[in-house]
Amino acid sequence: MKNIFNLFTKSLYLKTFCFLITTIFIFTSFAQEVNKNKTLRQARKALYKEKYTEAQLLYNKLVNAEPTNDVYNFEAGLSYLFSTFQQNKSIPFFEAALQHSSTDTITELYYYLGKAYQLNSEFEKANQSFEKFDKFIDHQTKSGKILKSDVLKEINYNTNGVKYLSEKVNNIFIENIGTQVNSIDREYAPVIHQSGEVILFTSRRKYKGNKLDKGDLMPYEDIYAAKKTEKGWALLTDKAELKKYLPENVNTKKHDASITYSSDGNTIYTYKKDAIWQSSFDNGSWGLLKKLDETVNASKFNVPSVTISADGNSLFFVATRKDGIGGKDIYKSIKNSNGKWDTPILLSSNINTKDDEDAPYLTTDGNTLYFSSTGHSSIGGYDIFKSELINGEWSPAQSLGIPFNSPADDIFYVVDKTNKNGFFSSSRVEGNGAFDLYSFSSECKNLDNTEIRGIVYDNLNKKPLKSNLILTNNNADTDVISTTSLPSNGKFLLVAKPENSYMLTIEADGFSTQQIGIITPKQCEYYQLFSEISLEKISLNNKDYQVATLRNSFFNRAELEATSNIDTAVNVPDFKDETDNYYHDDISFMAKSRSFNPENNPNFTLIKDTIEFKSADVIAADNKKPQFGPIYFDFDKSALTKEARIELDKIATYLKSEEGKNLVLDITGHTDGKRDMELNKKIFAKKRIEFTPEASEQRSKNYNKELSKNRAISVVKYLKQKGIKDSQTAINYVGEDEPVVPNINNDGSNNLENQKLNRRVEFKFNEQKPL
């Protein structure tokens, strides 16, 4: 395979400039100045032979012996920069070389330091180094002009990097799939089997008996498979199982590469002998590999990059041809009525550039083409781009940005059927080897546990309260956590599971027991959550009530820094004591929470709950009364379920008993707060009413108020059928205004499980009959 390794020439590309640069500048005297001792000779020999690990060990000895030697540091930096991974380790050596250099600075140092900064995503520093280097270039010579062009390209990469770093996508989670699959060599070109549990990939790893390509002295490519296990991805080595996914003896003595499956998984495309081949799965086994038509395989330098449409009639592939725009380009071929591939069509300049394009991937619906390019708005090497098919034309390429793209090569993007998870290959600095496979997902893996730290206090006097806090998982009754806040400062610590719905029970001295629903956020990395709980007694219409207010600051302070200025934390409790190490952190959380708008910030939720305050005697009397309900309803329904009727039968029996015949049953109807704006748009259009978000919101609230009334009425009607008099029931309906748990998640999406708990009717017994 003659051209595939253009993918991996970034470090080799640097080395080609070593000779070019030294022929341009007059400041090249360092070769004569170095101390040519035995260790230095060994180090340079290893560096020349690309034995970088050996060279690094030797240069580290030299640097440790003479830390201020600019030549030792410079060449040590090269041994890391030219290696296949962790090139950013070169930075300290280059910086030391620059710091300790004489007036005759090693001018190449600015170039290589710029490259090292770039690979470490320090784009602004990289450009500063390249701009300093540019001053030493002789722009009048041919070689100087070539070098000038290269430097401008690097500066452009870094300018793009600054832009994309400021626009970094934070809801994409990328993970190296691990050393069970990735080696210190090269793994790339992932192919997802339709099961989603197996991937194919190509590797140039060393193993006993495999031969080296004379062109680059690296092992020939072979095709491998990996399987998803409970512990992660692992190599699939069972020969019987491999036959399900690959033709037998697919690997030859030379280059063999995985390319793609058809959408149904019954055809596989591979690469060998500078051509693209296919095999079909029939009667439980793979057939012989057959070479594709010459119309596809006509290029002298084919590249093993093919993607095929779901209907099998459109083929996108990469080749270097005379009719191309420049370098490697992406072509499309259509299967004709005879089952043959027609003459390929070069895709437009919206996709192809004068640089290299590679690794096309077409989504199942055929409307999005992903590919990699060293042109467009790359931030270095190959970057991943996408183009949308709009009115039969491919739109201008759009970078996937950071974190998909890095200053290294990022290529071979593939995605599963959900379009939420997939894989790609990258030579980024944090990898295990020269090229690694990475998985990505729009949904991160949750931590097993998180911590909620907080404070409980009296809102009137701002004094801390001793309280018992009980956290019960709404989805698992056995998951109960309890703690006691400290009387000295009201502080508490609870351990909970991320992305779960809980009922928090607050038992504070001098207050009635109160329950409030909370949702812990999804957490991909550890950070403490903070909850500020205030209790307050109020009087209203000659009745005593208490109000509980929760300010849940569920954000990562490392990403969303809160101010630590205590003056901005208005009306916060005075809870500092000599042992309080978290005082300033907590003030910071509370200050930040008061700057949030809870309606549009998922990092913060403000919950208020008001209940009737009851004395100890009243509470004791209440505890003697039987507890019924609540009963629950199906979505958008007021009809009673089978389970609800069973509970109402118990209530009817009690109301007829000697103990309950003089009591009045308060029946309060509730709904969830689910929104369907699209439905409201249709309703407004049908009624010829102007649609606005505000009008839609008000319609939903009014509708839910009426629905909660109908739920309460359905209870009264059923109890009446059971012989309960109208004088023994009283109905209330509050719509969506009093959820027992939040209706939405912290990201604004509907919490369907919680909404089930809010679709309810609650019951309470009163001594007096209503007037």
N, C-alpha and C positions, 0 to 999 in steps of 0.2 A: 504494500500500500504506500504510494509515493507521496501523497500530499496531506494525509491526515495529521501528520506531526507538525504542520503549520500551527495547529492548535496550541502546541506546547513550546513555542519558540520564544516566549517572553524573556526567560532568563538567558537563552542562547543569543537572543537579539541584543541583550546588553553586552554580551561578550564580544560580539562583532565590532562594537564601538571601541573596545579597548585599544586596538591597533590604530583605528581611525583617529581617535582623540589624541593619542600621543604623537601622531604625525602632524597635528595642527598647531600644537602649542609649543612655545619655547621653554615653558617651565617643566621640563622633564628630567631634571637632574637627580631625582630621588633614587634612580636605579644605581647611580654611582656612589651615593652617600650611605647606603645601607651597610650594615655590618654583616658580611657574608659568612656567617658561621654555619656550623653543621645543621642546626635546627632550622635556620632560615632557608637553607637550601632544600631541606626535606619538606618544609611547609610549601615552598613555591612549586616543588615537583608535584606534590599532592594536589595543589590548586590547579596546575596545568593539566593534570590527568583527570580532573573533575572528581577526585576523591575528597569530597568536601568535609565529611565527618573527620577524616584523618587530618586534613588541613586545619580545621577548626581547633583540634586538640593541640597541634603544634603552635599555631599562632597564639592561642591562649597562654601557652608557656612563655612565649616571647613577650607578650603584653604584661603578664604578671611580673616578669623580670625587669621590664622597663616600661612602666605605664605611660610615660610621656613621649614615647617614640611615635612620631606621627606616621612613619612608614609601616611599622608593625600594626598599628591600629587600622590604618587604611586597608592593608592587605587582609587583615583579620575580618574586616567588614565585608570585603569581597567574597571571602570564603563562605559567609552566611548568605549574602545577597544572591550569589550564583547557585546556591543549593536549591533543592526542589520544594522545601517548605520552611516555615518560620524565618522567612527572610528579614522580618522586622528586627530580629536580634542583631542585625548589622548596624542599627542606628547608633547605639552607644559607642561603638568603635569608630564610626565615621565622625561622630560629634567630638570624640576625644582627639582624633587625628586633626580635625579642624582647629580645636582649641590649642593644641600644642604644635601646630605647624609654624614654620619659620616664615620669613617674608616671601620666600619662594613657595607659596602654597601649592600643594598638589591640586592642580586645577580640575582634574577629573573628579576629585572628591565632591565638588558641588553637584556634578551630574548624578553620581551614584547615591549621594545623600538624598537628592531629590527623588530618585526612584524608590529608595527605602521609605521615605516619608509617604510617598504616594501609595505604596503597597500596604502601609499601616493606616491608610485613610486620613492622614494628616495633610490634606490637600493644600491648604494655604502655606504651610511650611515648605511643602514640595515646590510650589511655584516660586517662592522666595529663592530657593536654591537654584532652580533652573534659570531664573532671571540673572542671578550672579554668574552662573556658568556661561550664559549667553554673551556676556561682556568680553570673554576671552576668545570667542570664535572669530576666525578670520573669514569674514563674509565674502571676500573676493575670490577665494579659491573654490574649486568644484567640490572638494570634500567638505569645506566649511559650509557651503550652501546646503549640502545633504544633511549635515549635522544640525544646521539652523532649522531646517524643515522638521527634523525629528524633535527638537526641543520645543518648537511651536506646537507640535502635536501633543506632547506631554503636558504642556501648559493648558491646552484646550481640554485634555482629559481631566485635569485637576479643577479647572473652572466648572466643568460639568459636575465633578464630585462635590464641590462646595454647594451647588444648587440642590443636588439630590440628597445630600446629607441633611439639609434644612427641611426637606420634604419627606424625611424617612417615614416609612410605613411601620407603625408599631403593633398592628394586629396580625402580623405574619410571624409564625414561629418556625425557625429553621434549625435543624439539628443534624450533625454529622451522624450517619447511621452506624458508626462504630467500627472498632478494630476487628470484629468478627468477620467483617466484609472488606473494609478498607485496609490496604497494606501500605508500606512505605513507598510502593511503586504507584502505578497509575490505574485508577478505576474510573470509568466514564460510560456514557451512552446507556443510561438506564432505560429499560423497556418494561412497562407494567403489564402483567398478565391480567385478563379480565376478572379473575377471582379477587384481585387486589391483595392477595397474600403472598405472591411470588413476583420477583423482578429478575429480569435478565440484565446483564451488564458486560462490558468489555474490560479486560485488564491486560496489562503488560507486566504481570508479576513474574518473578523468577521462581522456577521450580526445577527439580532435578531432571535433566535431560532435554529441557527446551532450548532451542537454538536462538542465536542473536541475529537481528537484522543487521546486515553489513553496512547499511546506510547510516545508522545512528548507534550501532552497538548496543541496542536494547532488545529485550526478548520480544518475539513476535506476539501479536495479539491473540487472545483466546476468549471464548464466550463462557461466562459463568452464570450461575443462578443463585439467588438468595431467597430465603423464606422467612416470613414474619413469625416470631415465636413470642412467648410471654416475656422473655427477657430482652427482646429486640430482634434485630435482623441478624441472621446467621447464614453461612454458606450452605447451599444445598448440595450434598455430595452423594446421596443415595441414587445409584444408577437407575434403578427401577422407577423412582419418582421423577428423575430428570427426564425420562422418556415422555412424560406427559407434556413437557413444556418445550423440548428441543428435539430435533431430529438426531438419531443415533450417529455417533462419530462426526458430529458437526465441526469439531476442531481438527484442522489439518496441521501440517508442519510449518505453515507460514501464517500470514495474517488472516484471522477470522474475527468478524465483529458482529455484534447484535445490532439490529436496526429498528424493527418495529413488528408488532402483530397487526393483523386486520382487526376491525372492530368486533367481530364475532370470535376472535381468538383462534380461528381455524386455518389461518395462513400466517406464516412467519417469513420475514424478509431478513436476509443476512448479507454479509459482505465477504468476498474472498476473490483472489486473483484479479484485483482491480475491477471488480464488477459486482452488480447487485443480483442476488439470487432469491428464489422463493421456494417454499415447501408447503404442502397442504396436509392437514390432519384429516384422515379418513379411515373409517373402520378401526378406530382405536390406536392408530399409529401415524407417524409422520412419513410422508413420501420422500422420494429423492429430491434433492435440491436442483432446481432448474434455473438457468440464467435468464434474466429478463431480456426483452427485445433490444436490438442494437440501437434503436432510437433513444433508449434510456442509457445504455452502456457505451455510447459512441465516444465519450470523452476519454482521452488518454490518461487523464488524472481524475478518475472518479473518486468521490468521497463517500464513505458509508453513512449517508444521512438521507433518509427517505421517510416520508409520511404519506399515508394514503387515506382518502376520504372514507366515511362510514359505508357508502354504497359500493366502494371498490372501484370506482370509475375515474377518479382523479388522483394523480400521483405527483407529489412534490419532491424534488430531489436536488442535490447540490453537485455542481460540476465546474470545472475550469475549462471554458470554451472560448473560441475566437470571437463569438458573437456576444460575449458577456460584457458587462459594464466595467469590470475590473476584478482581478483576483477570483475568489470563489463566488459563484452566484447561485441563486435559487431559481429552478425551472419548474414548470408544470406541464404534465402530459395527460391527455384524455384518452381513455380506452375507446376504441372505435367499435363499430358493429361487428367486426370480425374478431373482437377480443384482443386486438393488438393495440399497442400504445402508439398514438399519433406523434408527429414531430413536436418536440418540446417547445414551449413558449417561455421566453425569458420574462420573469416578473418585473414590474415597473420599478422606477427609481424611488418609489415610496418604500420599497423593501431593499433592493439591491443598490450598493454603492461602489465607488472605486476601490474600496477596501474589501475585506472578506466577509461573506455571509455563510452561515452554516447551521446545521441542526434544526431544520424546520419541523414543526409539530402542529398538526391540524386538529382542532377540537372536534368532538363527535358531531356537533351540529353543522360543522363546516364553515362557521362564520368568524372564527378567530384563528389566525396563524401566528404561532410563537416561533421565534428563531433567534439566533445569536449573530452579532456583528461586531467587527472592530471599528466600524464607522458610526454614522448617525451621532448620537450624543453619548457615546461610550465614556466611561470613567477610567478606562484602562483595559487593554486586551479585549477579549470577547465579553460583551454584555448581552443580556436577554431582553428582547423587544417583542412587541405584539402588534398586529395589524388586524383591523376589523374589515369584513367584507360588507361594503355599503353600496347598494344599487349596482352590484356587479363589479365594483372597483375596490382594490385594497387600499385602506386608509394609510396616511403617513405613519411610519413606525413610531411607536411610543415605548419608551424605556419602562421596564418594571421597577426601576429605581432601587434604592437601598431598602431592605437588606438582601434582596435577590442578587443584586449586582455588587461587585467589589472591584477594586483596582486590578485584581488578578483576572484569570479567564473564568467566565461563568457561562455554561453552555449545556445543551442537551436537556432542555426543560420538557418535562412530560407531566401530565395531570390525570387524575382518575376521573371516573364518571361523574362524581359529585362536583368537579371543578374546584374543590376545596383543599385537596391533598395531592401531593405529587413528589417528584424528585428532580434533581438536576445535578450536574457535575461542576466542581469548582477547584481551582488551584489556590484558593485564598490562604492567607498566611497561617490561619489557625488550624489547618488540616493536619491529618496524620501522615500524609505523604505528598507526592508530586501532584496527584489529582485524586480527589475523594468524591464519593457519592453523598449527597445531602437530601434529607427529606424536608418537606415544608407542609405546613398546615395553617389554615386560618383559625384553627382552634387549638389552643395550647393544652398541654397535659397539666391537670390540676395538681397542686401540692396535696399531700395526704391530710395535713392539718395546718391551721393558721391560729394566730393569737389575737384576741381582742383585749386591748388594754384600755382602761378608762377610769372615770370618776363618777361618783354619785353624790349629789349635794342638794341642799334646800335652796330653792331659787329665791326665797324671800330674804333670808339672812346671809346667803352665799356661804354657809358653813357646810363642811363635809358631813355625810351621813353614813352611819354603819348600816349595812343592808345585806340580806341574803339574796343572791342572784342565782336563778336556776334557768339553764338554757336547754330547751327540749326540742329535738329535731322533729319537725312536722311529718317527715317521711319515715321516721324510725323511732317509735316510742321508747325503745330501749337506749337510745343515744341521748343521755341526759348528763349535763355537766353543771356543777354547782360550785359556788365560791362565796366568800364573804368579803365585802369591802372594808378597808381599814378604817377604824373610827377616827384616827389621827388626821387622815387626809382624804378619805373617801375612795382611795384607789382600789382597783380590782384587776384581775387577770383571768380570762377564760380561754380555753382551748376549744376550737370548733373546726368543722370541715368547710373548706371553701365551696362556694356555689351551692349553698344549702339554705333551706328555709327553716327558721327557728322561731319558737315562741319563748320570749324572755319574760320570766316572772320576777318581779321586784318586790321584795319584802323588806321595807325600810322602817326603822324605829319611828313611831308616831304617825305612820301613814297606813292606809289600807293597801292590801296586796293588789298589785296591778300587773296586767299582762300586755305585752306589745310584741307584734310580729316583726322580725327583721330578716334580711337576706344577706348572707355573706357573699362577697364577690368572688369571681373566678380569679385564681392566683397561679401564675406560672412560675413566679419566683417569690421567695419569702420576703415579707415585710409585715410589720405589726399594723393591725387595724386599731382605730381609736374611737371610743364611744363616750360621749358626754351625756350623762343622765341627770336631769334636774326634776325635782318634785316640788309642787306648790299647792297649798290649800287656798281655795277661793270660795266666796259666797255668791249665790245667784238665785234670785227669787226666793229668799228665805231658806235656801237649801245649801248645804255644804258639799263642795266638790273638791277633787284634787286633780291636778293636771300633771301628767308626766310628759316631758319633752326629751327626745333622743336626737342628738346631733351625731350621726354616724359618719366620721371622716375616714372612709375606706379607700384611701389613696396611698401611693408609695411616695414618701417624702423625698426619696432620691430623685424621682422624676418630676414631681410637682412640689417644689420646695415652698414651705410655708414661712412667712415672716416670723421672726422671733421677738418682734417688738411688742412688749406687754401692753403698751398703750393702745394697740389696735384690737386687743382682746377685751372688748367692752363687756361689763357685767359678768365676768368669769369669777369662779369661787376663789376664796383666799385659802388655799390648801397647802401652801409651802410649809415644810418642816425641815429640820436639820438632816434627816435621813433620805429626803426626796431627791434622788439623782436625776429624775425625769422631768423636773419642774419646767425647765425652759423648753424641752421638747413638747410637753403637753400644752403649754401656753401657745407654742407655735401652731400646733394642730387646731386649737380653738380659735386662734386669730384667723387662720386661713379659712376655717369653716364658715366664719361670718362674712367672708367675701364671696361665697358661692351663691349662685342662684340654683336652688335644688331642682327646679323644673327642667334645667337643661345641662346639668352636670352630673354624670353617673358616678363621680367619685364621692359624692356627698348626698346623704338623705336626711331630711328633717321630718321627724315623726312626732305628732302630738296626739295624746290620748287623754280624754277627760272621763272620769268616773265619779259616781256619787261617793263622797267620803262617809265612812261608816265608823261609828264608835265600836269599841270592843264588845259591848253588849249586843249591838245590832248584828255584828259579824257572827257572834255566837248563836244568835237566833236564826240567822240565815243558814248557818251550817247545819241546823236541825232539819231544814226543808230539803226535800229530795231534789236532786239535780237532773234535769232533762235536757235533751238536745245538745247542740243545735241539730236541725235537720237540713239536708242539702238537696240542691236542685240541679237538673241538667242545664246545659248552656241555653240561655234565652228561653227557658221554660218556667212555668208556674205550676205545672202539674206535679202532684205528689208521687214520689217514688215508692216502691214497695218497702224499702227501709224506713222512709219517713212515716208511712202509715203504722208501722209497728211501734215506732216511738210515740206517735200521737195516741195510739190505743192505750199506752201506759199512762199518758198525761190525762186522758179522759177518765180512766179508772181512779186516778188520784183525786181529780176534781170532784168526783162523786163520793169520795170517802168522807168519813167524819172529820178527818184532819184537814182535808182540802176544800170542803164545800163552802167555806166562807172566804176563800181566797179568790183573788182576781189574777188571771193569767195575762201578763203583758206579752204581746206577740210582735216582734220587730222584724220586718223584712229587709233583706240586704241583697245586693248584686255585686258582681265583679266590676272591674273598670276597663274591660277590654274595649279596644277601639277598632273600627273598620271604616276608615275614611273613604275607601273605594265604594263601599255600600252606600254611605251617605251621599256621595257624589251622584250615584244613580238615582237615589230617592229625590234629591234636590232637582235633578234634571227632569225627572218624571213629573214633579209638581211645579216645574218651571220657576224654581226659586234660585236666586243667585247663591252660588256656593262660596263660602269663605271658611277657613280653618276655625274661626271663632264660632260661626254658626253651626258647623259640624260638631264642635265640642259641646255646645249648648244642647243640641238635639240629642246627643248621646246621654248627657246627664239627665235630661227630662225623660227620655225613654227608660233609663234605668230606675228612675224614681217611680215611674208608673209600674214597672215590672216588679219592683220590691213590694209595692202595694198589693198587686195581684197575688204574690206569693203569700203574704200575710192573710189575705182574704180566703185563699184556698185552704189554709189551716183552719180558719174560723168555720168555714162551711163543713169541713170534715168533722170537726168537734161537735158541731150542731147535729150532724147525722148520728153522732154517738150519744146524744142526749144532754150535751152541755148547753146551758142557757147563755143568751147573749150577754146577760149581766155579769157573767163570769169571765168574759174575754174583752180585751182592749187591744186595738192594733196600732202599730206605728210603722212607718216605712221611711227609710233614709237613703234609698238608692245605693250609690257606690261610695257614699261619704264616710263610712266607718268600716274600712276593711280590717279584718283581723290579722291579715298578713299582706305585705305589698303585692299589688297586682302585676307589677313589672319588675324585670331584672335591673341590675345596675347599669346595663348597657342600653336600657330603654325598650328592650324586647318584651313580649308578653311572657309572664311566668304562668304557664297553663296549669301546673299543679297547685299553685297558690290560688289561682282564680277559682278553682273548684271549692276551696275552703271558704271563699268569700260569697259564694252563691248559696245563701243560707237564710234560715229563720231562727232567731234566738228567743228564748223564753225566760221570764222572770216572774215570780209570784209576789203579789202585794196584799197587804192586810185589808186595805180599804177598797170598797167598790168605787168605781168612777161615778161622778155625778151625772 
